[in-house]
Amino acid sequence: MGFCPSLRGHGPAGVSPCDRGARCRAPAGGGGVIALVFLVCLAAWVLLGLGLPRHARQMFGRALPPGLARSVRFLGWLGLPLGLILAIAAEGASFGSVYWAASLMLAAMAWVLVLAWRDRGRR
């Protein structure tokens, strides 16, 4: 009897569909894709933040030119649904959307902490 990572389809005798030769739906993404989703969300928040004059001044000492700031914000907005697409592709719609929302929250918190740390260092 082999190990089946699927949590569905196990009968009362503990026989999985994998043991009967059925195709097993194991999680596709694992931790690597979820880490990638987090990094994409973090990059999106950083780009969205740096597109704002206040945060660009805080990080670089000056605001970005308006055209560059607009492009940076646009790339940040593209990163948010990209993270969702990656999470859903890796874990399915139900768990993927939860992982994406958690990644958004953690990435936003990380970016806020970096901004607070940078602001503290300048005072």
N, CA and C of each residue as an Amber inpcrd file, in Angstrom:
protein
   369
   0.8390000  -1.1680000   0.0000000   0.0000000   0.0000000   0.0000000
   0.8890000   1.2370000   0.0000000   0.7180000   2.1220000  -0.9690000
   1.5530000   3.3030000  -1.1090000   0.9740000   4.5030000  -0.3830000
   1.7750000   5.5460000  -0.3020000   1.3500000   6.7840000   0.3350000
   0.6170000   7.6420000  -0.6810000  -0.5450000   8.1230000  -0.2990000
  -1.3320000   9.0010000  -1.1620000  -1.4230000  10.3640000  -0.5040000
  -0.8700000  11.4080000  -1.1060000  -0.9590000  12.7260000  -0.4970000
  -2.3430000  13.3440000  -0.6090000  -3.2240000  12.7340000  -1.3760000
  -4.5690000  13.2660000  -1.5150000  -5.3720000  12.9650000  -0.2610000
  -6.1400000  13.9370000   0.1920000  -6.9680000  13.7420000   1.3790000
  -8.3660000  13.2640000   1.0120000  -8.6520000  13.1940000  -0.2580000
  -9.9800000  12.7860000  -0.7050000  -9.9880000  11.3270000  -1.1270000
 -11.0990000  10.6660000  -0.9480000 -11.2910000   9.3490000  -1.5090000
 -10.7970000   8.2040000  -0.6660000 -10.3770000   8.4330000   0.5390000
  -9.9240000   7.3420000   1.3870000 -11.1330000   6.6800000   2.0360000
 -11.2470000   5.4200000   1.8080000 -12.3760000   4.6730000   2.3550000
 -12.1510000   4.3090000   3.8100000 -13.1430000   3.6530000   4.4020000
 -13.0100000   3.2900000   5.8150000 -11.8700000   2.3090000   6.0650000
 -11.4890000   1.5440000   5.0700000 -10.4010000   0.5840000   5.2550000
  -9.0410000   1.2420000   5.0570000  -9.0070000   2.5260000   4.7390000
  -7.7420000   3.2250000   4.5370000  -7.1450000   3.0170000   3.1640000
  -7.9130000   2.4540000   2.2360000  -7.4190000   2.2110000   0.8900000
  -7.6580000   3.4750000   0.0740000  -6.6040000   3.9970000  -0.4920000
  -6.7500000   5.2130000  -1.2780000  -6.9870000   4.8540000  -2.7420000
  -7.5240000   5.7990000  -3.5140000  -7.6880000   5.5580000  -4.9470000
  -6.3490000   5.3060000  -5.6340000  -5.2610000   5.8270000  -5.0620000
  -3.9410000   5.6180000  -5.6610000  -3.5430000   4.1510000  -5.5980000
  -3.9550000   3.4750000  -4.5290000  -3.6080000   2.0630000  -4.3830000
  -4.3390000   1.2010000  -5.3990000  -5.4660000   1.6720000  -5.8740000
  -6.2290000   0.9100000  -6.8570000  -5.8540000   1.2980000  -8.2820000
  -4.8030000   2.0700000  -8.4250000  -4.3320000   2.4440000  -9.7570000
  -4.9680000   3.7160000 -10.2840000  -5.8070000   4.3650000  -9.4860000
  -6.4320000   5.6100000  -9.9390000  -5.3980000   6.7340000  -9.8960000
  -5.6590000   7.7350000 -10.6640000  -4.7560000   8.8830000 -10.6950000
  -4.9640000   9.7230000  -9.4460000  -3.8810000  10.0320000  -8.7670000
  -3.9350000  10.7790000  -7.5160000  -3.7100000  12.2520000  -7.8060000
  -4.5060000  13.0960000  -7.1620000  -4.3270000  14.5320000  -7.3230000
  -3.5140000  15.0490000  -6.1370000  -2.2190000  15.0100000  -6.2760000
  -1.3260000  15.5220000  -5.2390000  -1.2180000  17.0380000  -5.4000000
  -0.9270000  17.7580000  -4.3260000  -0.7410000  19.2060000  -4.4520000
   0.3570000  19.5140000  -5.4570000   0.0700000  20.4180000  -6.3650000
   0.9990000  20.6970000  -7.4520000   2.1250000  21.6400000  -7.0490000
   1.8120000  22.6160000  -6.2010000   2.7680000  23.6820000  -5.9760000
   3.7890000  23.4380000  -4.8980000   3.3620000  22.9790000  -3.7760000
   4.2710000  22.8450000  -2.6620000   4.6550000  24.2060000  -2.1210000
   5.6860000  24.2190000  -1.2950000   6.1110000  25.4590000  -0.6610000
   6.8020000  26.4250000  -1.5970000   7.4300000  25.9220000  -2.6550000
   8.1630000  26.7980000  -3.5570000   7.2800000  27.7850000  -4.2880000
   6.1450000  27.3290000  -4.7360000   5.2410000  28.2200000  -5.4660000
   4.6000000  29.2190000  -4.5080000   4.3090000  28.7820000  -3.2910000
   3.7200000  29.7000000  -2.3220000   4.7360000  30.7890000  -1.9580000
   6.0080000  30.4260000  -1.8400000   7.0410000  31.4350000  -1.6030000
   7.1380000  32.3880000  -2.7940000   6.9870000  31.8530000  -4.0030000
   6.9950000  32.7050000  -5.1900000   5.8020000  33.6580000  -5.1780000
   4.6460000  33.1740000  -4.7660000   3.4550000  34.0370000  -4.6650000
   3.7270000  35.1680000  -3.6820000   4.3390000  34.8390000  -2.5260000
   4.6730000  35.8690000  -1.5490000   5.6250000  36.9010000  -2.1510000
   6.6490000  36.4480000  -2.8580000   7.6180000  37.3760000  -3.4500000
   6.9780000  38.2510000  -4.5280000   6.0690000  37.6800000  -5.3090000
   5.3680000  38.4810000  -6.3240000   4.4950000  39.5330000  -5.6390000
   3.8020000  39.1470000  -4.5710000   2.9800000  40.1120000  -3.8330000
   3.8360000  41.1910000  -3.1970000   4.9840000  40.8060000  -2.6400000
   5.8810000  41.7900000  -2.0470000   6.3900000  42.7630000  -3.1060000
   6.7940000  42.2450000  -4.2590000   7.2570000  43.1120000  -5.3430000
   6.1500000  44.0560000  -5.7950000   4.9160000  43.5470000  -5.8480000
   3.7960000  44.3960000  -6.2560000   3.5870000  45.5290000  -5.2580000
   3.6240000  45.2190000  -3.9610000   3.4500000  46.2760000  -2.9500000
   4.6000000  47.2740000  -3.0070000   5.8070000  46.7930000  -3.2030000
   6.9500000  47.7010000  -3.2850000   6.8000000  48.6250000  -4.4880000
   6.4220000  48.0680000  -5.6260000   6.2380000  48.9000000  -6.8190000
   5.0980000  49.8980000  -6.6390000   3.9970000  49.4500000  -6.0480000
   2.8900000  50.3790000  -5.7960000   3.3180000  51.4890000  -4.8470000
   4.0850000  51.1280000  -3.8320000   4.5380000  52.1410000  -2.8820000
   5.5330000  53.1110000  -3.4940000   6.4830000  52.5900000  -4.2690000
   7.4850000  53.4770000  -4.8670000   6.9020000  54.3750000  -5.9470000
   5.7280000  54.0340000  -6.4370000   5.0490000  54.9060000  -7.3910000
   4.4570000  56.1440000  -6.7410000   4.4110000  56.1590000  -5.4130000
   3.9110000  57.3290000  -4.6870000   5.0830000  58.2350000  -4.3250000
   4.9280000  59.5440000  -4.5190000   6.0590000  60.4580000  -4.2830000
   6.6250000  60.3870000  -2.8600000   5.7570000  60.2610000  -1.8740000
   6.2390000  60.2550000  -0.4890000   7.1540000  59.0570000  -0.2230000
   6.7470000  57.8770000  -0.6600000   7.5470000  56.6870000  -0.4060000
   8.8140000  56.6590000  -1.2590000   8.7310000  57.1910000  -2.4640000
   9.9380000  57.2690000  -3.3020000  10.9540000  58.2050000  -2.6600000
  10.4900000  59.3410000  -2.1200000  11.3960000  60.2490000  -1.4150000
  11.9800000  59.5840000  -0.1790000  11.1610000  58.8060000   0.4880000
  11.6130000  58.1270000   1.6910000  12.7130000  57.1030000   1.3770000
  12.5930000  56.4270000   0.2420000  13.5740000  55.3970000  -0.1080000
  14.7840000  55.9540000  -0.8710000  14.5530000  56.8890000  -1.7930000
  15.6140000  57.3680000  -2.6780000  16.0530000  58.8030000  -2.4160000
  15.3270000  59.5000000  -1.5720000  15.6550000  60.8950000  -1.3200000
  15.0260000  61.8590000  -2.3100000  14.3420000  61.3520000  -3.2940000
  13.6510000  62.2150000  -4.2710000  12.4930000  61.4240000  -4.8760000
  11.5250000  62.1520000  -5.4050000  10.3800000  61.5090000  -6.0480000
  10.7820000  61.0570000  -7.4480000  10.1200000  60.0230000  -7.9130000
  10.3560000  59.5520000  -9.2740000   9.7050000  60.5060000 -10.2640000
  10.2490000  60.6050000 -11.4810000   9.5760000  61.4040000 -12.5060000
   8.1640000  60.8600000 -12.7550000   7.2250000  61.7180000 -13.1130000
   5.8260000  61.2740000 -13.2360000   5.6190000  60.0880000 -14.1750000
   6.2900000  60.0570000 -15.3020000   6.1290000  58.9410000 -16.2380000
   6.6370000  57.6300000 -15.6480000   7.7770000  57.6860000 -14.9970000
   8.3330000  56.4860000 -14.3670000   7.4640000  56.0360000 -13.1920000
   6.9690000  56.9880000 -12.4240000   6.0980000  56.6390000 -11.2950000
   4.8280000  55.9420000 -11.7820000   4.2740000  56.4220000 -12.8730000
   3.0730000  55.8020000 -13.4430000   3.3580000  54.3740000 -13.9180000
   4.5170000  54.1880000 -14.5560000   4.9000000  52.8430000 -15.0160000
   5.1430000  51.8980000 -13.8550000   5.7720000  52.3870000 -12.8040000
   6.0440000  51.5700000 -11.6260000   4.7300000  51.1510000 -10.9670000
   3.7950000  52.0840000 -10.8360000   2.4800000  51.7410000 -10.2650000
   1.7490000  50.7350000 -11.1410000   1.8290000  50.8970000 -12.4520000
   1.1740000  49.9590000 -13.3670000   1.7350000  48.5480000 -13.1910000
   3.0530000  48.4340000 -13.0870000   3.6660000  47.1180000 -12.8690000
   3.2430000  46.5280000 -11.5260000   3.1010000  47.3940000 -10.5300000
   2.6180000  46.9200000  -9.2330000   1.2080000  46.3800000  -9.3200000
   0.3460000  47.0710000 -10.0470000  -1.0300000  46.5840000 -10.2120000
  -1.0670000  45.2830000 -11.0070000  -0.1290000  45.0960000 -11.9310000
  -0.0680000  43.8290000 -12.6680000   0.3920000  42.6750000 -11.7740000
   1.2220000  42.9830000 -10.8010000   1.7430000  41.9470000  -9.9230000
   0.6940000  41.3320000  -9.0150000  -0.3090000  42.1040000  -8.6210000
  -1.3220000  41.5750000  -7.7080000  -2.1350000  40.4350000  -8.3310000
  -2.7100000  40.6030000  -9.5230000  -3.4190000  39.4540000 -10.1010000
  -2.4780000  38.3330000 -10.5540000  -1.2210000  38.6700000 -10.8720000
  -0.2650000  37.6250000 -11.2200000  -0.0500000  36.6830000 -10.0360000
   0.0420000  37.2430000  -8.8370000   0.1650000  36.4120000  -7.6400000
  -1.0450000  35.5150000  -7.4520000  -2.2290000  36.0470000  -7.7140000
  -3.4530000  35.2510000  -7.5990000  -3.4530000  34.1110000  -8.6180000
  -3.0580000  34.4110000  -9.8300000  -3.0250000  33.3770000 -10.8730000
  -2.0350000  32.2720000 -10.5010000  -0.8760000  32.6490000 -10.0040000
   0.1140000  31.6450000  -9.5830000  -0.4070000  30.7860000  -8.4390000
  -1.0490000  31.4260000  -7.4700000  -1.5590000  30.6830000  -6.3130000
  -2.6610000  29.7200000  -6.7220000  -3.5590000  30.1590000  -7.5890000
  -4.6440000  29.2820000  -8.0360000  -4.0930000  28.1490000  -8.8900000
  -3.1030000  28.4340000  -9.7150000  -2.5030000  27.3730000 -10.5350000
  -1.8140000  26.3290000  -9.6700000  -1.2470000  26.7600000  -8.5530000
  -0.5080000  25.8330000  -7.7010000  -1.4050000  25.0420000  -6.7670000
  -2.4170000  25.6800000  -6.2020000  -3.1850000  25.0510000  -5.1310000
  -4.6790000  24.9410000  -5.4060000  -5.1340000  25.3600000  -6.5630000
  -6.5630000  25.3270000  -6.8420000  -7.2280000  26.6090000  -6.3550000
  -8.4770000  26.7890000  -6.7240000  -9.1670000  28.0500000  -6.4360000
  -9.4110000  28.2580000  -4.9490000  -9.7730000  27.2060000  -4.2320000
 -10.1310000  27.4030000  -2.8280000  -8.9030000  27.7260000  -1.9710000
  -7.8910000  26.8890000  -1.9970000  -6.7060000  27.1460000  -1.1870000
  -5.8250000  28.2180000  -1.8050000  -5.7860000  28.2980000  -3.1060000
  -4.9560000  29.2990000  -3.7660000  -5.3630000  30.7130000  -3.4220000
  -6.6620000  30.9730000  -3.3920000  -7.1140000  32.3190000  -3.0520000
  -6.8110000  32.6610000  -1.5930000  -6.8670000  31.6630000  -0.7140000
  -6.5190000  31.9010000   0.6900000  -5.0270000  32.1770000   0.8250000
  -4.1960000  31.3880000   0.1490000  -2.7550000  31.6190000   0.1780000
  -2.4120000  32.9910000  -0.3920000  -3.1090000  33.3820000  -1.4440000
  -2.8510000  34.6920000  -2.0590000  -3.2140000  35.8180000  -1.0930000
  -4.3750000  35.7040000  -0.4440000  -4.7850000  36.7410000   0.5040000
  -3.8030000  36.8230000   1.6730000  -3.3520000  35.6700000   2.1640000
  -2.3720000  35.6690000   3.2510000  -1.0480000  36.2640000   2.7820000
  -0.6490000  35.9440000   1.5630000   0.5910000  36.5070000   1.0220000
   0.4870000  38.0080000   0.8530000  -0.6680000  38.4850000   0.4010000
  -0.8760000  39.9280000   0.2770000  -0.7210000  40.6140000   1.6230000
  -1.3360000  40.0260000   2.6550000  -1.2860000  40.6320000   3.9800000
   0.1490000  40.6320000   4.5260000   0.8330000  39.4980000   4.4300000
   2.1950000  39.4150000   4.9550000   3.1610000  40.3080000   4.1800000
   2.9870000  40.3670000   2.8650000   3.8580000  41.2210000   2.0530000
   3.6140000  42.6930000   2.3630000   2.3600000  43.0800000   2.5630000
   2.0580000  44.4700000   2.9160000   2.6700000  44.8130000   4.2690000
   2.5680000  43.8990000   5.2240000   3.1680000  44.1390000   6.5370000
   4.6840000  44.2640000   6.4320000   5.3010000  43.4310000   5.6220000
   6.7560000  43.5050000   5.4460000   7.1580000  44.8450000   4.8310000
   6.4030000  45.3150000   3.8440000   6.7240000  46.5840000   3.1950000
   6.5350000  47.7500000   4.1650000   5.4880000  47.7020000   4.9630000
   5.2660000  48.7630000   5.9600000   6.4080000  48.7740000   6.9780000
   6.8670000  47.6000000   7.3980000   7.9900000  47.5480000   8.3440000
   9.2670000  48.1010000   7.7320000   9.5070000  47.8270000   6.4560000
  10.6890000  48.3840000   5.7870000  10.5780000  49.8990000   5.7240000
   9.4090000  50.4280000   5.3860000   9.2330000  51.8770000   5.3300000
   9.4310000  52.5080000   6.7070000   8.9050000  51.8610000   7.7490000
   9.0740000  52.3920000   9.1010000  10.5370000  52.3570000   9.5170000
  11.2470000  51.2780000   9.1490000  12.6580000  51.1610000   9.4880000
  13.4720000  52.2400000   8.7650000  13.1630000  52.4670000   7.4940000
  13.8880000  53.4970000   6.7330000  13.6110000  54.8860000   7.2820000
  12.3660000  55.1280000   7.6760000  11.9990000  56.4430000   8.2150000
  12.6790000  56.6550000   9.5580000  12.7780000  55.6310000  10.3600000
  13.4100000  55.7280000  11.6700000  14.9020000  56.0370000  11.5140000
  15.5280000  55.4620000  10.5240000  16.9490000  55.6840000  10.3050000
  17.2820000  57.0910000   9.8420000  16.3290000  57.7890000   9.2790000
  16.5710000  59.1400000   8.7630000  16.3420000  60.2180000   9.8090000
  15.7500000  59.8700000  10.9330000  15.4590000  60.8850000  11.9560000
  16.5930000  61.0350000  12.9100000
